[in-house]
Amino acid sequence: MKKSDVLLAFLGGAAVGAIAGILFAPDKGSETRKKIAKAANDLGDGISERLDDLKDSVSSTIEDIKESMEKEEKAAKETKENSDGEGNNK
């Protein structure tokens, strides 16, 4: 299981647990609605942070791939130039 799957499952479980706890707590309706709104906002913030982390990770991976491809392309060109040069000397 991936780290992101575990984290998402954890956040989902925490949200369900928080909502269940709020709904079964003996409070007035207005207080319960405030607690639900706060829990929803907290969950949204957690998801937003996780998405930002994922975006940063994907961007970093893409940059790493681009750099690797540029290095490989340069090495391939150098190899071709060297082999073309050797062919002309024969």
CNS distance restraints for C-alpha pairs under 8 A (distance, minus, plus):
assign (resid   1 and name CA) (resid   5 and name CA) 6.46 0.50 0.50
assign (resid   1 and name CA) (resid   6 and name CA) 6.93 0.50 0.50
assign (resid   2 and name CA) (resid   6 and name CA) 6.42 0.50 0.50
assign (resid   3 and name CA) (resid   7 and name CA) 6.10 0.50 0.50
assign (resid   4 and name CA) (resid   8 and name CA) 5.97 0.50 0.50
assign (resid   5 and name CA) (resid   9 and name CA) 6.05 0.50 0.50
assign (resid   6 and name CA) (resid  10 and name CA) 6.07 0.50 0.50
assign (resid   7 and name CA) (resid  11 and name CA) 6.13 0.50 0.50
assign (resid   8 and name CA) (resid  12 and name CA) 6.07 0.50 0.50
assign (resid   9 and name CA) (resid  13 and name CA) 6.03 0.50 0.50
assign (resid  10 and name CA) (resid  14 and name CA) 6.06 0.50 0.50
assign (resid  11 and name CA) (resid  15 and name CA) 6.12 0.50 0.50
assign (resid  11 and name CA) (resid  43 and name CA) 7.39 0.50 0.50
assign (resid  11 and name CA) (resid  46 and name CA) 7.66 0.50 0.50
assign (resid  12 and name CA) (resid  16 and name CA) 6.23 0.50 0.50
assign (resid  13 and name CA) (resid  17 and name CA) 6.02 0.50 0.50
assign (resid  14 and name CA) (resid  18 and name CA) 6.01 0.50 0.50
assign (resid  15 and name CA) (resid  19 and name CA) 6.12 0.50 0.50
assign (resid  15 and name CA) (resid  39 and name CA) 7.16 0.50 0.50
assign (resid  15 and name CA) (resid  40 and name CA) 7.85 0.50 0.50
assign (resid  15 and name CA) (resid  43 and name CA) 6.56 0.50 0.50
assign (resid  16 and name CA) (resid  20 and name CA) 6.03 0.50 0.50
assign (resid  17 and name CA) (resid  21 and name CA) 6.05 0.50 0.50
assign (resid  18 and name CA) (resid  22 and name CA) 6.16 0.50 0.50
assign (resid  18 and name CA) (resid  39 and name CA) 6.94 0.50 0.50
assign (resid  19 and name CA) (resid  23 and name CA) 6.08 0.50 0.50
assign (resid  19 and name CA) (resid  36 and name CA) 6.52 0.50 0.50
assign (resid  19 and name CA) (resid  39 and name CA) 7.18 0.50 0.50
assign (resid  20 and name CA) (resid  24 and name CA) 6.20 0.50 0.50
assign (resid  21 and name CA) (resid  25 and name CA) 6.09 0.50 0.50
assign (resid  22 and name CA) (resid  32 and name CA) 6.38 0.50 0.50
assign (resid  22 and name CA) (resid  35 and name CA) 6.73 0.50 0.50
assign (resid  22 and name CA) (resid  36 and name CA) 6.97 0.50 0.50
assign (resid  23 and name CA) (resid  32 and name CA) 6.90 0.50 0.50
assign (resid  27 and name CA) (resid  31 and name CA) 6.16 0.50 0.50
assign (resid  27 and name CA) (resid  32 and name CA) 6.12 0.50 0.50
assign (resid  28 and name CA) (resid  32 and name CA) 6.24 0.50 0.50
assign (resid  29 and name CA) (resid  33 and name CA) 6.13 0.50 0.50
assign (resid  30 and name CA) (resid  34 and name CA) 6.29 0.50 0.50
assign (resid  31 and name CA) (resid  35 and name CA) 6.21 0.50 0.50
assign (resid  32 and name CA) (resid  36 and name CA) 6.14 0.50 0.50
assign (resid  33 and name CA) (resid  37 and name CA) 6.08 0.50 0.50
assign (resid  34 and name CA) (resid  38 and name CA) 6.15 0.50 0.50
assign (resid  35 and name CA) (resid  39 and name CA) 6.09 0.50 0.50
assign (resid  36 and name CA) (resid  40 and name CA) 6.06 0.50 0.50
assign (resid  37 and name CA) (resid  41 and name CA) 6.14 0.50 0.50
assign (resid  38 and name CA) (resid  42 and name CA) 6.10 0.50 0.50
assign (resid  39 and name CA) (resid  43 and name CA) 6.11 0.50 0.50
assign (resid  40 and name CA) (resid  44 and name CA) 6.08 0.50 0.50
assign (resid  41 and name CA) (resid  45 and name CA) 6.12 0.50 0.50
assign (resid  42 and name CA) (resid  46 and name CA) 6.20 0.50 0.50
assign (resid  43 and name CA) (resid  47 and name CA) 6.20 0.50 0.50
assign (resid  44 and name CA) (resid  48 and name CA) 6.02 0.50 0.50
assign (resid  45 and name CA) (resid  49 and name CA) 6.12 0.50 0.50
assign (resid  46 and name CA) (resid  50 and name CA) 6.20 0.50 0.50
assign (resid  47 and name CA) (resid  51 and name CA) 6.11 0.50 0.50
assign (resid  48 and name CA) (resid  52 and name CA) 6.20 0.50 0.50
assign (resid  49 and name CA) (resid  53 and name CA) 6.25 0.50 0.50
assign (resid  50 and name CA) (resid  54 and name CA) 6.16 0.50 0.50
assign (resid  51 and name CA) (resid  55 and name CA) 6.06 0.50 0.50
assign (resid  52 and name CA) (resid  56 and name CA) 6.20 0.50 0.50
assign (resid  53 and name CA) (resid  57 and name CA) 6.13 0.50 0.50
assign (resid  54 and name CA) (resid  58 and name CA) 6.10 0.50 0.50
assign (resid  55 and name CA) (resid  59 and name CA) 6.08 0.50 0.50
assign (resid  56 and name CA) (resid  60 and name CA) 6.09 0.50 0.50
assign (resid  57 and name CA) (resid  61 and name CA) 6.17 0.50 0.50
assign (resid  58 and name CA) (resid  62 and name CA) 6.12 0.50 0.50
assign (resid  59 and name CA) (resid  63 and name CA) 6.23 0.50 0.50
assign (resid  60 and name CA) (resid  64 and name CA) 6.21 0.50 0.50
assign (resid  61 and name CA) (resid  65 and name CA) 6.19 0.50 0.50
assign (resid  62 and name CA) (resid  66 and name CA) 6.16 0.50 0.50
assign (resid  63 and name CA) (resid  67 and name CA) 6.19 0.50 0.50
assign (resid  64 and name CA) (resid  68 and name CA) 6.21 0.50 0.50
assign (resid  65 and name CA) (resid  69 and name CA) 6.08 0.50 0.50
assign (resid  66 and name CA) (resid  70 and name CA) 6.15 0.50 0.50
assign (resid  67 and name CA) (resid  71 and name CA) 6.25 0.50 0.50
assign (resid  68 and name CA) (resid  72 and name CA) 6.16 0.50 0.50
assign (resid  69 and name CA) (resid  73 and name CA) 5.99 0.50 0.50
assign (resid  70 and name CA) (resid  74 and name CA) 6.11 0.50 0.50
assign (resid  71 and name CA) (resid  75 and name CA) 6.13 0.50 0.50
assign (resid  72 and name CA) (resid  76 and name CA) 6.03 0.50 0.50
assign (resid  73 and name CA) (resid  77 and name CA) 6.19 0.50 0.50
assign (resid  74 and name CA) (resid  78 and name CA) 6.20 0.50 0.50
assign (resid  75 and name CA) (resid  79 and name CA) 6.09 0.50 0.50
assign (resid  76 and name CA) (resid  80 and name CA) 6.11 0.50 0.50
assign (resid  77 and name CA) (resid  81 and name CA) 6.06 0.50 0.50
assign (resid  78 and name CA) (resid  82 and name CA) 6.06 0.50 0.50
assign (resid  79 and name CA) (resid  83 and name CA) 6.11 0.50 0.50
assign (resid  80 and name CA) (resid  84 and name CA) 5.97 0.50 0.50
assign (resid  81 and name CA) (resid  85 and name CA) 6.03 0.50 0.50
assign (resid  82 and name CA) (resid  86 and name CA) 6.25 0.50 0.50
assign (resid  83 and name CA) (resid  87 and name CA) 6.25 0.50 0.50
assign (resid  84 and name CA) (resid  88 and name CA) 6.48 0.50 0.50
assign (resid  85 and name CA) (resid  89 and name CA) 6.63 0.50 0.50
assign (resid  86 and name CA) (resid  90 and name CA) 6.89 0.50 0.50
